[in-house]
Amino acid sequence: MADRLSCCVPFCRRTVDRQKLDAGHNEWLCHIHWKLVPARLKRRRAKLRRLAKRTGDPARLARIHRADDAAWAACRAKAIEGAAGL
Ligand SMILES: [Zn+2]
């Protein structure tokens, strides 16, 4: 039985195989709902990921990870709002 994770949007029935996600990922948005996330937020997460790759400072890395968690929460909120038609 494959371990599957469902989309963060309530009532969305799409799921993904956990093995396709990076380790430590416990939340996921399906492609339909990911499209509702503004490009601004996606760019922010891409930028944070680039910064995280480059930095060698653990304190800075921890700050980047916290910022990325907040950015992800904003992406999820936008997708849920979009799905609800707000
Ligand atoms: Zn979905």
PDB file of the backbone (N, CA, C, O) and the ligand in Angstrom, with CONECT records:
HET     ZN  A 101       1
ATOM      1  N   MET A   1       0.855  -1.197   0.000  1.00  0.00           N
ATOM      2  CA  MET A   1       0.000   0.000   0.000  1.00  0.00           C
ATOM      3  C   MET A   1       0.887   1.242   0.000  1.00  0.00           C
ATOM      4  O   MET A   1       1.671   1.470   0.921  1.00  0.00           O
ATOM      5  N   ALA A   2       0.744   2.015  -1.032  1.00  0.00           N
ATOM      6  CA  ALA A   2       1.583   3.220  -1.142  1.00  0.00           C
ATOM      7  C   ALA A   2       1.140   4.261  -0.128  1.00  0.00           C
ATOM      8  O   ALA A   2      -0.046   4.393   0.173  1.00  0.00           O
ATOM      9  N   ASP A   3       2.097   4.984   0.385  1.00  0.00           N
ATOM     10  CA  ASP A   3       1.823   6.052   1.336  1.00  0.00           C
ATOM     11  C   ASP A   3       1.524   7.313   0.528  1.00  0.00           C
ATOM     12  O   ASP A   3       2.402   7.846  -0.150  1.00  0.00           O
ATOM     13  N   ARG A   4       0.284   7.784   0.603  1.00  0.00           N
ATOM     14  CA  ARG A   4      -0.093   8.945  -0.213  1.00  0.00           C
ATOM     15  C   ARG A   4      -0.479  10.139   0.645  1.00  0.00           C
ATOM     16  O   ARG A   4      -1.034  10.005   1.736  1.00  0.00           O
ATOM     17  N   LEU A   5      -0.164  11.304   0.111  1.00  0.00           N
ATOM     18  CA  LEU A   5      -0.437  12.561   0.797  1.00  0.00           C
ATOM     19  C   LEU A   5      -1.499  13.287  -0.020  1.00  0.00           C
ATOM     20  O   LEU A   5      -1.401  13.350  -1.246  1.00  0.00           O
ATOM     21  N   SER A   6      -2.522  13.840   0.655  1.00  0.00           N
ATOM     22  CA  SER A   6      -3.546  14.527  -0.133  1.00  0.00           C
ATOM     23  C   SER A   6      -3.302  16.025  -0.191  1.00  0.00           C
ATOM     24  O   SER A   6      -2.575  16.593   0.624  1.00  0.00           O
ATOM     25  N   CYS A   7      -3.929  16.644  -1.176  1.00  0.00           N
ATOM     26  CA  CYS A   7      -3.816  18.084  -1.416  1.00  0.00           C
ATOM     27  C   CYS A   7      -4.287  18.841  -0.163  1.00  0.00           C
ATOM     28  O   CYS A   7      -5.211  18.397   0.518  1.00  0.00           O
ATOM     29  N   CYS A   8      -3.652  19.979   0.136  1.00  0.00           N
ATOM     30  CA  CYS A   8      -3.985  20.783   1.319  1.00  0.00           C
ATOM     31  C   CYS A   8      -5.368  21.427   1.237  1.00  0.00           C
ATOM     32  O   CYS A   8      -5.935  21.825   2.254  1.00  0.00           O
ATOM     33  N   VAL A   9      -5.905  21.527   0.027  1.00  0.00           N
ATOM     34  CA  VAL A   9      -7.190  22.195  -0.124  1.00  0.00           C
ATOM     35  C   VAL A   9      -8.315  21.257   0.308  1.00  0.00           C
ATOM     36  O   VAL A   9      -8.405  20.127  -0.173  1.00  0.00           O
ATOM     37  N   PRO A  10      -9.184  21.730   1.226  1.00  0.00           N
ATOM     38  CA  PRO A  10     -10.265  20.874   1.706  1.00  0.00           C
ATOM     39  C   PRO A  10     -11.140  20.393   0.543  1.00  0.00           C
ATOM     40  O   PRO A  10     -11.418  21.147  -0.389  1.00  0.00           O
ATOM     41  N   PHE A  11     -11.557  19.163   0.608  1.00  0.00           N
ATOM     42  CA  PHE A  11     -12.436  18.518  -0.381  1.00  0.00           C
ATOM     43  C   PHE A  11     -11.756  18.207  -1.706  1.00  0.00           C
ATOM     44  O   PHE A  11     -12.375  17.620  -2.593  1.00  0.00           O
ATOM     45  N   CYS A  12     -10.491  18.592  -1.853  1.00  0.00           N
ATOM     46  CA  CYS A  12      -9.771  18.201  -3.060  1.00  0.00           C
ATOM     47  C   CYS A  12      -9.374  16.744  -2.847  1.00  0.00           C
ATOM     48  O   CYS A  12      -8.827  16.395  -1.801  1.00  0.00           O
ATOM     49  N   ARG A  13      -9.646  15.897  -3.828  1.00  0.00           N
ATOM     50  CA  ARG A  13      -9.396  14.470  -3.632  1.00  0.00           C
ATOM     51  C   ARG A  13      -8.095  13.997  -4.257  1.00  0.00           C
ATOM     52  O   ARG A  13      -7.800  12.801  -4.249  1.00  0.00           O
ATOM     53  N   ARG A  14      -7.313  14.925  -4.797  1.00  0.00           N
ATOM     54  CA  ARG A  14      -6.065  14.502  -5.431  1.00  0.00           C
ATOM     55  C   ARG A  14      -5.014  14.153  -4.375  1.00  0.00           C
ATOM     56  O   ARG A  14      -4.936  14.773  -3.315  1.00  0.00           O
ATOM     57  N   THR A  15      -4.223  13.156  -4.696  1.00  0.00           N
ATOM     58  CA  THR A  15      -3.161  12.736  -3.772  1.00  0.00           C
ATOM     59  C   THR A  15      -1.858  12.562  -4.551  1.00  0.00           C
ATOM     60  O   THR A  15      -1.853  12.487  -5.780  1.00  0.00           O
ATOM     61  N   VAL A  16      -0.768  12.501  -3.814  1.00  0.00           N
ATOM     62  CA  VAL A  16       0.541  12.294  -4.430  1.00  0.00           C
ATOM     63  C   VAL A  16       1.262  11.188  -3.656  1.00  0.00           C
ATOM     64  O   VAL A  16       1.054  11.012  -2.456  1.00  0.00           O
ATOM     65  N   ASP A  17       2.098  10.461  -4.360  1.00  0.00           N
ATOM     66  CA  ASP A  17       2.916   9.435  -3.728  1.00  0.00           C
ATOM     67  C   ASP A  17       3.999  10.144  -2.915  1.00  0.00           C
ATOM     68  O   ASP A  17       4.765  10.940  -3.458  1.00  0.00           O
ATOM     69  N   ARG A  18       4.059   9.860  -1.639  1.00  0.00           N
ATOM     70  CA  ARG A  18       5.039  10.528  -0.768  1.00  0.00           C
ATOM     71  C   ARG A  18       6.473  10.359  -1.253  1.00  0.00           C
ATOM     72  O   ARG A  18       7.319  11.225  -1.031  1.00  0.00           O
ATOM     73  N   GLN A  19       6.733   9.257  -1.903  1.00  0.00           N
ATOM     74  CA  GLN A  19       8.106   8.996  -2.353  1.00  0.00           C
ATOM     75  C   GLN A  19       8.546   9.945  -3.446  1.00  0.00           C
ATOM     76  O   GLN A  19       9.738  10.069  -3.726  1.00  0.00           O
ATOM     77  N   LYS A  20       7.574  10.624  -4.074  1.00  0.00           N
ATOM     78  CA  LYS A  20       7.931  11.579  -5.122  1.00  0.00           C
ATOM     79  C   LYS A  20       8.297  12.937  -4.533  1.00  0.00           C
ATOM     80  O   LYS A  20       8.836  13.793  -5.233  1.00  0.00           O
ATOM     81  N   LEU A  21       8.006  13.135  -3.255  1.00  0.00           N
ATOM     82  CA  LEU A  21       8.306  14.414  -2.603  1.00  0.00           C
ATOM     83  C   LEU A  21       9.633  14.334  -1.880  1.00  0.00           C
ATOM     84  O   LEU A  21      10.119  13.250  -1.559  1.00  0.00           O
ATOM     85  N   ASP A  22      10.220  15.512  -1.624  1.00  0.00           N
ATOM     86  CA  ASP A  22      11.451  15.552  -0.852  1.00  0.00           C
ATOM     87  C   ASP A  22      11.153  15.078   0.570  1.00  0.00           C
ATOM     88  O   ASP A  22      10.032  15.230   1.056  1.00  0.00           O
ATOM     89  N   ALA A  23      12.148  14.510   1.229  1.00  0.00           N
ATOM     90  CA  ALA A  23      11.983  14.057   2.599  1.00  0.00           C
ATOM     91  C   ALA A  23      11.583  15.237   3.479  1.00  0.00           C
ATOM     92  O   ALA A  23      12.072  16.350   3.290  1.00  0.00           O
ATOM     93  N   GLY A  24      10.695  14.994   4.437  1.00  0.00           N
ATOM     94  CA  GLY A  24      10.304  16.060   5.353  1.00  0.00           C
ATOM     95  C   GLY A  24       9.097  16.851   4.881  1.00  0.00           C
ATOM     96  O   GLY A  24       8.589  17.703   5.610  1.00  0.00           O
ATOM     97  N   HIS A  25       8.633  16.579   3.670  1.00  0.00           N
ATOM     98  CA  HIS A  25       7.441  17.273   3.189  1.00  0.00           C
ATOM     99  C   HIS A  25       6.189  16.573   3.689  1.00  0.00           C
ATOM    100  O   HIS A  25       5.979  15.388   3.429  1.00  0.00           O
ATOM    101  N   ASN A  26       5.363  17.317   4.408  1.00  0.00           N
ATOM    102  CA  ASN A  26       4.136  16.724   4.933  1.00  0.00           C
ATOM    103  C   ASN A  26       2.900  17.382   4.356  1.00  0.00           C
ATOM    104  O   ASN A  26       1.775  16.995   4.670  1.00  0.00           O
ATOM    105  N   GLU A  27       3.112  18.373   3.514  1.00  0.00           N
ATOM    106  CA  GLU A  27       1.994  19.068   2.905  1.00  0.00           C
ATOM    107  C   GLU A  27       2.263  19.213   1.422  1.00  0.00           C
ATOM    108  O   GLU A  27       3.416  19.278   0.994  1.00  0.00           O
ATOM    109  N   TRP A  28       1.196  19.265   0.637  1.00  0.00           N
ATOM    110  CA  TRP A  28       1.350  19.306  -0.810  1.00  0.00           C
ATOM    111  C   TRP A  28       0.110  19.940  -1.424  1.00  0.00           C
ATOM    112  O   TRP A  28      -1.000  19.786  -0.914  1.00  0.00           O
ATOM    113  N   LEU A  29       0.314  20.650  -2.519  1.00  0.00           N
ATOM    114  CA  LEU A  29      -0.823  21.195  -3.266  1.00  0.00           C
ATOM    115  C   LEU A  29      -0.812  20.543  -4.647  1.00  0.00           C
ATOM    116  O   LEU A  29       0.241  20.432  -5.274  1.00  0.00           O
ATOM    117  N   CYS A  30      -1.968  20.118  -5.115  1.00  0.00           N
ATOM    118  CA  CYS A  30      -2.034  19.506  -6.441  1.00  0.00           C
ATOM    119  C   CYS A  30      -1.836  20.579  -7.516  1.00  0.00           C
ATOM    120  O   CYS A  30      -1.879  21.772  -7.216  1.00  0.00           O
ATOM    121  N   HIS A  31      -1.621  20.160  -8.755  1.00  0.00           N
ATOM    122  CA  HIS A  31      -1.341  21.130  -9.826  1.00  0.00           C
ATOM    123  C   HIS A  31      -2.502  22.093 -10.058  1.00  0.00           C
ATOM    124  O   HIS A  31      -2.284  23.252 -10.411  1.00  0.00           O
ATOM    125  N   ILE A  32      -3.733  21.622  -9.862  1.00  0.00           N
ATOM    126  CA  ILE A  32      -4.907  22.486 -10.068  1.00  0.00           C
ATOM    127  C   ILE A  32      -4.876  23.639  -9.058  1.00  0.00           C
ATOM    128  O   ILE A  32      -5.084  24.799  -9.415  1.00  0.00           O
ATOM    129  N   HIS A  33      -4.616  23.303  -7.810  1.00  0.00           N
ATOM    130  CA  HIS A  33      -4.617  24.322  -6.773  1.00  0.00           C
ATOM    131  C   HIS A  33      -3.326  25.132  -6.746  1.00  0.00           C
ATOM    132  O   HIS A  33      -3.333  26.295  -6.343  1.00  0.00           O
ATOM    133  N   TRP A  34      -2.227  24.531  -7.167  1.00  0.00           N
ATOM    134  CA  TRP A  34      -0.952  25.253  -7.223  1.00  0.00           C
ATOM    135  C   TRP A  34      -1.072  26.422  -8.211  1.00  0.00           C
ATOM    136  O   TRP A  34      -0.440  27.464  -8.042  1.00  0.00           O
ATOM    137  N   LYS A  35      -1.898  26.222  -9.245  1.00  0.00           N
ATOM    138  CA  LYS A  35      -2.102  27.279 -10.246  1.00  0.00           C
ATOM    139  C   LYS A  35      -2.759  28.524  -9.648  1.00  0.00           C
ATOM    140  O   LYS A  35      -2.638  29.617 -10.202  1.00  0.00           O
ATOM    141  N   LEU A  36      -3.449  28.363  -8.526  1.00  0.00           N
ATOM    142  CA  LEU A  36      -4.128  29.488  -7.883  1.00  0.00           C
ATOM    143  C   LEU A  36      -3.187  30.330  -7.025  1.00  0.00           C
ATOM    144  O   LEU A  36      -3.547  31.413  -6.563  1.00  0.00           O
ATOM    145  N   VAL A  37      -1.980  29.815  -6.820  1.00  0.00           N
ATOM    146  CA  VAL A  37      -1.003  30.545  -5.999  1.00  0.00           C
ATOM    147  C   VAL A  37      -0.359  31.646  -6.853  1.00  0.00           C
ATOM    148  O   VAL A  37       0.128  31.363  -7.948  1.00  0.00           O
ATOM    149  N   PRO A  38      -0.350  32.892  -6.371  1.00  0.00           N
ATOM    150  CA  PRO A  38       0.242  33.987  -7.150  1.00  0.00           C
ATOM    151  C   PRO A  38       1.721  33.739  -7.453  1.00  0.00           C
ATOM    152  O   PRO A  38       2.452  33.197  -6.625  1.00  0.00           O
ATOM    153  N   ALA A  39       2.146  34.142  -8.644  1.00  0.00           N
ATOM    154  CA  ALA A  39       3.536  33.961  -9.076  1.00  0.00           C
ATOM    155  C   ALA A  39       4.516  34.633  -8.110  1.00  0.00           C
ATOM    156  O   ALA A  39       5.634  34.156  -7.915  1.00  0.00           O
ATOM    157  N   ARG A  40       4.084  35.742  -7.509  1.00  0.00           N
ATOM    158  CA  ARG A  40       4.911  36.471  -6.545  1.00  0.00           C
ATOM    159  C   ARG A  40       5.354  35.547  -5.398  1.00  0.00           C
ATOM    160  O   ARG A  40       6.518  35.557  -4.999  1.00  0.00           O
ATOM    161  N   LEU A  41       4.415  34.757  -4.880  1.00  0.00           N
ATOM    162  CA  LEU A  41       4.740  33.852  -3.768  1.00  0.00           C
ATOM    163  C   LEU A  41       5.633  32.701  -4.232  1.00  0.00           C
ATOM    164  O   LEU A  41       6.514  32.259  -3.495  1.00  0.00           O
ATOM    165  N   LYS A  42       5.402  32.219  -5.456  1.00  0.00           N
ATOM    166  CA  LYS A  42       6.236  31.130  -5.967  1.00  0.00           C
ATOM    167  C   LYS A  42       7.665  31.606  -6.171  1.00  0.00           C
ATOM    168  O   LYS A  42       8.626  30.891  -5.887  1.00  0.00           O
ATOM    169  N   ARG A  43       7.783  32.853  -6.679  1.00  0.00           N
ATOM    170  CA  ARG A  43       9.125  33.409  -6.882  1.00  0.00           C
ATOM    171  C   ARG A  43       9.839  33.569  -5.556  1.00  0.00           C
ATOM    172  O   ARG A  43      11.043  33.333  -5.456  1.00  0.00           O
ATOM    173  N   ARG A  44       9.080  33.979  -4.517  1.00  0.00           N
ATOM    174  CA  ARG A  44       9.687  34.168  -3.200  1.00  0.00           C
ATOM    175  C   ARG A  44      10.260  32.847  -2.687  1.00  0.00           C
ATOM    176  O   ARG A  44      11.363  32.810  -2.140  1.00  0.00           O
ATOM    177  N   ARG A  45       9.507  31.773  -2.866  1.00  0.00           N
ATOM    178  CA  ARG A  45       9.998  30.481  -2.379  1.00  0.00           C
ATOM    179  C   ARG A  45      11.207  30.013  -3.184  1.00  0.00           C
ATOM    180  O   ARG A  45      12.132  29.422  -2.626  1.00  0.00           O
ATOM    181  N   ALA A  46      11.205  30.272  -4.489  1.00  0.00           N
ATOM    182  CA  ALA A  46      12.340  29.869  -5.321  1.00  0.00           C
ATOM    183  C   ALA A  46      13.595  30.627  -4.876  1.00  0.00           C
ATOM    184  O   ALA A  46      14.691  30.068  -4.829  1.00  0.00           O
ATOM    185  N   LYS A  47      13.410  31.901  -4.554  1.00  0.00           N
ATOM    186  CA  LYS A  47      14.531  32.722  -4.119  1.00  0.00           C
ATOM    187  C   LYS A  47      15.079  32.213  -2.775  1.00  0.00           C
ATOM    188  O   LYS A  47      16.291  32.104  -2.592  1.00  0.00           O
ATOM    189  N   LEU A  48      14.177  31.907  -1.851  1.00  0.00           N
ATOM    190  CA  LEU A  48      14.613  31.402  -0.546  1.00  0.00           C
ATOM    191  C   LEU A  48      15.379  30.088  -0.700  1.00  0.00           C
ATOM    192  O   LEU A  48      16.363  29.845  -0.002  1.00  0.00           O
ATOM    193  N   ARG A  49      14.917  29.252  -1.618  1.00  0.00           N
ATOM    194  CA  ARG A  49      15.591  27.974  -1.836  1.00  0.00           C
ATOM    195  C   ARG A  49      17.007  28.186  -2.369  1.00  0.00           C
ATOM    196  O   ARG A  49      17.948  27.493  -1.983  1.00  0.00           O
ATOM    197  N   ARG A  50      17.131  29.177  -3.278  1.00  0.00           N
ATOM    198  CA  ARG A  50      18.466  29.489  -3.819  1.00  0.00           C
ATOM    199  C   ARG A  50      19.381  29.988  -2.708  1.00  0.00           C
ATOM    200  O   ARG A  50      20.542  29.588  -2.621  1.00  0.00           O
ATOM    201  N   LEU A  51      18.844  30.869  -1.855  1.00  0.00           N
ATOM    202  CA  LEU A  51      19.646  31.413  -0.750  1.00  0.00           C
ATOM    203  C   LEU A  51      20.087  30.292   0.179  1.00  0.00           C
ATOM    204  O   LEU A  51      21.236  30.255   0.620  1.00  0.00           O
ATOM    205  N   ALA A  52      19.162  29.371   0.475  1.00  0.00           N
ATOM    206  CA  ALA A  52      19.462  28.273   1.397  1.00  0.00           C
ATOM    207  C   ALA A  52      20.593  27.405   0.854  1.00  0.00           C
ATOM    208  O   ALA A  52      21.419  26.903   1.617  1.00  0.00           O
ATOM    209  N   LYS A  53      20.627  27.231  -0.461  1.00  0.00           N
ATOM    210  CA  LYS A  53      21.645  26.391  -1.078  1.00  0.00           C
ATOM    211  C   LYS A  53      23.028  27.034  -0.957  1.00  0.00           C
ATOM    212  O   LYS A  53      24.039  26.348  -0.805  1.00  0.00           O
ATOM    213  N   ARG A  54      23.047  28.367  -1.029  1.00  0.00           N
ATOM    214  CA  ARG A  54      24.323  29.087  -1.058  1.00  0.00           C
ATOM    215  C   ARG A  54      24.925  29.353   0.307  1.00  0.00           C
ATOM    216  O   ARG A  54      26.147  29.405   0.446  1.00  0.00           O
ATOM    217  N   THR A  55      24.074  29.523   1.328  1.00  0.00           N
ATOM    218  CA  THR A  55      24.602  29.958   2.614  1.00  0.00           C
ATOM    219  C   THR A  55      25.276  28.818   3.376  1.00  0.00           C
ATOM    220  O   THR A  55      24.847  27.667   3.308  1.00  0.00           O
ATOM    221  N   GLY A  56      26.344  29.166   4.105  1.00  0.00           N
ATOM    222  CA  GLY A  56      27.025  28.164   4.915  1.00  0.00           C
ATOM    223  C   GLY A  56      26.813  28.455   6.403  1.00  0.00           C
ATOM    224  O   GLY A  56      27.346  27.757   7.266  1.00  0.00           O
ATOM    225  N   ASP A  57      26.031  29.488   6.684  1.00  0.00           N
ATOM    226  CA  ASP A  57      25.808  29.925   8.063  1.00  0.00           C
ATOM    227  C   ASP A  57      24.545  29.267   8.630  1.00  0.00           C
ATOM    228  O   ASP A  57      23.443  29.553   8.162  1.00  0.00           O
ATOM    229  N   PRO A  58      24.692  28.383   9.639  1.00  0.00           N
ATOM    230  CA  PRO A  58      23.526  27.645  10.169  1.00  0.00           C
ATOM    231  C   PRO A  58      22.433  28.552  10.719  1.00  0.00           C
ATOM    232  O   PRO A  58      21.250  28.240  10.581  1.00  0.00           O
ATOM    233  N   ALA A  59      22.809  29.677  11.345  1.00  0.00           N
ATOM    234  CA  ALA A  59      21.808  30.589  11.911  1.00  0.00           C
ATOM    235  C   ALA A  59      20.998  31.219  10.776  1.00  0.00           C
ATOM    236  O   ALA A  59      19.781  31.378  10.869  1.00  0.00           O
ATOM    237  N   ARG A  60      21.704  31.569   9.715  1.00  0.00           N
ATOM    238  CA  ARG A  60      21.045  32.179   8.562  1.00  0.00           C
ATOM    239  C   ARG A  60      20.136  31.145   7.896  1.00  0.00           C
ATOM    240  O   ARG A  60      19.024  31.463   7.474  1.00  0.00           O
ATOM    241  N   LEU A  61      20.618  29.913   7.807  1.00  0.00           N
ATOM    242  CA  LEU A  61      19.844  28.844   7.184  1.00  0.00           C
ATOM    243  C   LEU A  61      18.540  28.624   7.959  1.00  0.00           C
ATOM    244  O   LEU A  61      17.483  28.419   7.363  1.00  0.00           O
ATOM    245  N   ALA A  62      18.627  28.670   9.292  1.00  0.00           N
ATOM    246  CA  ALA A  62      17.434  28.494  10.120  1.00  0.00           C
ATOM    247  C   ALA A  62      16.434  29.614   9.848  1.00  0.00           C
ATOM    248  O   ALA A  62      15.227  29.380   9.787  1.00  0.00           O
ATOM    249  N   ARG A  63      16.949  30.838   9.684  1.00  0.00           N
ATOM    250  CA  ARG A  63      16.057  31.970   9.380  1.00  0.00           C
ATOM    251  C   ARG A  63      15.409  31.790   8.010  1.00  0.00           C
ATOM    252  O   ARG A  63      14.226  32.081   7.828  1.00  0.00           O
ATOM    253  N   ILE A  64      16.199  31.307   7.049  1.00  0.00           N
ATOM    254  CA  ILE A  64      15.664  31.099   5.694  1.00  0.00           C
ATOM    255  C   ILE A  64      14.566  30.029   5.744  1.00  0.00           C
ATOM    256  O   ILE A  64      13.534  30.162   5.086  1.00  0.00           O
ATOM    257  N   HIS A  65      14.793  28.979   6.521  1.00  0.00           N
ATOM    258  CA  HIS A  65      13.785  27.914   6.613  1.00  0.00           C
ATOM    259  C   HIS A  65      12.500  28.417   7.254  1.00  0.00           C
ATOM    260  O   HIS A  65      11.402  28.037   6.847  1.00  0.00           O
ATOM    261  N   ARG A  66      12.645  29.281   8.267  1.00  0.00           N
ATOM    262  CA  ARG A  66      11.436  29.845   8.890  1.00  0.00           C
ATOM    263  C   ARG A  66      10.687  30.716   7.890  1.00  0.00           C
ATOM    264  O   ARG A  66       9.459  30.673   7.815  1.00  0.00           O
ATOM    265  N   ALA A  67      11.439  31.514   7.118  1.00  0.00           N
ATOM    266  CA  ALA A  67      10.812  32.379   6.104  1.00  0.00           C
ATOM    267  C   ALA A  67      10.124  31.518   5.049  1.00  0.00           C
ATOM    268  O   ALA A  67       9.056  31.873   4.551  1.00  0.00           O
ATOM    269  N   ASP A  68      10.739  30.384   4.709  1.00  0.00           N
ATOM    270  CA  ASP A  68      10.159  29.507   3.695  1.00  0.00           C
ATOM    271  C   ASP A  68       8.874  28.861   4.218  1.00  0.00           C
ATOM    272  O   ASP A  68       7.907  28.695   3.474  1.00  0.00           O
ATOM    273  N   ASP A  69       8.872  28.498   5.511  1.00  0.00           N
ATOM    274  CA  ASP A  69       7.643  27.936   6.105  1.00  0.00           C
ATOM    275  C   ASP A  69       6.512  28.950   6.015  1.00  0.00           C
ATOM    276  O   ASP A  69       5.377  28.604   5.689  1.00  0.00           O
ATOM    277  N   ALA A  70       6.837  30.219   6.312  1.00  0.00           N
ATOM    278  CA  ALA A  70       5.826  31.278   6.269  1.00  0.00           C
ATOM    279  C   ALA A  70       5.352  31.477   4.830  1.00  0.00           C
ATOM    280  O   ALA A  70       4.163  31.675   4.581  1.00  0.00           O
ATOM    281  N   ALA A  71       6.287  31.422   3.892  1.00  0.00           N
ATOM    282  CA  ALA A  71       5.928  31.605   2.481  1.00  0.00           C
ATOM    283  C   ALA A  71       5.039  30.449   2.015  1.00  0.00           C
ATOM    284  O   ALA A  71       4.087  30.652   1.260  1.00  0.00           O
ATOM    285  N   TRP A  72       5.358  29.243   2.470  1.00  0.00           N
ATOM    286  CA  TRP A  72       4.524  28.081   2.115  1.00  0.00           C
ATOM    287  C   TRP A  72       3.121  28.245   2.697  1.00  0.00           C
ATOM    288  O   TRP A  72       2.132  27.965   2.019  1.00  0.00           O
ATOM    289  N   ALA A  73       3.031  28.698   3.951  1.00  0.00           N
ATOM    290  CA  ALA A  73       1.723  28.896   4.590  1.00  0.00           C
ATOM    291  C   ALA A  73       0.903  29.906   3.788  1.00  0.00           C
ATOM    292  O   ALA A  73      -0.310  29.754   3.643  1.00  0.00           O
ATOM    293  N   ALA A  74       1.574  30.941   3.267  1.00  0.00           N
ATOM    294  CA  ALA A  74       0.883  31.946   2.453  1.00  0.00           C
ATOM    295  C   ALA A  74       0.406  31.329   1.134  1.00  0.00           C
ATOM    296  O   ALA A  74      -0.698  31.624   0.674  1.00  0.00           O
ATOM    297  N   CYS A  75       1.229  30.480   0.531  1.00  0.00           N
ATOM    298  CA  CYS A  75       0.852  29.792  -0.720  1.00  0.00           C
ATOM    299  C   CYS A  75      -0.382  28.933  -0.480  1.00  0.00           C
ATOM    300  O   CYS A  75      -1.327  28.944  -1.269  1.00  0.00           O
ATOM    301  N   ARG A  76      -0.359  28.188   0.624  1.00  0.00           N
ATOM    302  CA  ARG A  76      -1.460  27.276   0.943  1.00  0.00           C
ATOM    303  C   ARG A  76      -2.748  28.074   1.175  1.00  0.00           C
ATOM    304  O   ARG A  76      -3.821  27.696   0.705  1.00  0.00           O
ATOM    305  N   ALA A  77      -2.617  29.200   1.919  1.00  0.00           N
ATOM    306  CA  ALA A  77      -3.781  30.039   2.212  1.00  0.00           C
ATOM    307  C   ALA A  77      -4.384  30.586   0.913  1.00  0.00           C
ATOM    308  O   ALA A  77      -5.604  30.612   0.751  1.00  0.00           O
ATOM    309  N   LYS A  78      -3.515  31.025  -0.015  1.00  0.00           N
ATOM    310  CA  LYS A  78      -3.997  31.561  -1.294  1.00  0.00           C
ATOM    311  C   LYS A  78      -4.699  30.483  -2.105  1.00  0.00           C
ATOM    312  O   LYS A  78      -5.731  30.741  -2.725  1.00  0.00           O
ATOM    313  N   ALA A  79      -4.142  29.276  -2.103  1.00  0.00           N
ATOM    314  CA  ALA A  79      -4.746  28.181  -2.867  1.00  0.00           C
ATOM    315  C   ALA A  79      -6.119  27.841  -2.298  1.00  0.00           C
ATOM    316  O   ALA A  79      -7.061  27.596  -3.052  1.00  0.00           O
ATOM    317  N   ILE A  80      -6.237  27.825  -0.975  1.00  0.00           N
ATOM    318  CA  ILE A  80      -7.506  27.489  -0.333  1.00  0.00           C
ATOM    319  C   ILE A  80      -8.529  28.599  -0.591  1.00  0.00           C
ATOM    320  O   ILE A  80      -9.695  28.326  -0.878  1.00  0.00           O
ATOM    321  N   GLU A  81      -8.078  29.855  -0.486  1.00  0.00           N
ATOM    322  CA  GLU A  81      -8.960  30.984  -0.790  1.00  0.00           C
ATOM    323  C   GLU A  81      -9.433  30.917  -2.236  1.00  0.00           C
ATOM    324  O   GLU A  81     -10.612  31.102  -2.535  1.00  0.00           O
ATOM    325  N   GLY A  82      -8.465  30.644  -3.136  1.00  0.00           N
ATOM    326  CA  GLY A  82      -8.804  30.578  -4.547  1.00  0.00           C
ATOM    327  C   GLY A  82      -9.817  29.482  -4.825  1.00  0.00           C
ATOM    328  O   GLY A  82     -10.749  29.657  -5.610  1.00  0.00           O
ATOM    329  N   ALA A  83      -9.613  28.331  -4.157  1.00  0.00           N
ATOM    330  CA  ALA A  83     -10.511  27.188  -4.366  1.00  0.00           C
ATOM    331  C   ALA A  83     -11.907  27.504  -3.847  1.00  0.00           C
ATOM    332  O   ALA A  83     -12.903  27.013  -4.379  1.00  0.00           O
ATOM    333  N   ALA A  84     -11.973  28.339  -2.791  1.00  0.00           N
ATOM    334  CA  ALA A  84     -13.268  28.693  -2.217  1.00  0.00           C
ATOM    335  C   ALA A  84     -13.923  29.835  -2.989  1.00  0.00           C
ATOM    336  O   ALA A  84     -15.067  30.203  -2.722  1.00  0.00           O
ATOM    337  N   GLY A  85     -13.181  30.394  -3.955  1.00  0.00           N
ATOM    338  CA  GLY A  85     -13.715  31.452  -4.802  1.00  0.00           C
ATOM    339  C   GLY A  85     -13.721  32.814  -4.154  1.00  0.00           C
ATOM    340  O   GLY A  85     -14.532  33.669  -4.511  1.00  0.00           O
ATOM    341  N   LEU A  86     -12.818  33.033  -3.196  1.00  0.00           N
ATOM    342  CA  LEU A  86     -12.731  34.348  -2.537  1.00  0.00           C
ATOM    343  C   LEU A  86     -11.913  35.320  -3.388  1.00  0.00           C
ATOM    344  O   LEU A  86     -11.728  36.474  -3.003  1.00  0.00           O
TER     345      LEU A  86
HETATM  346 ZN    ZN A 101      -6.030  20.249  -4.883  1.00  0.00          ZN2+
END
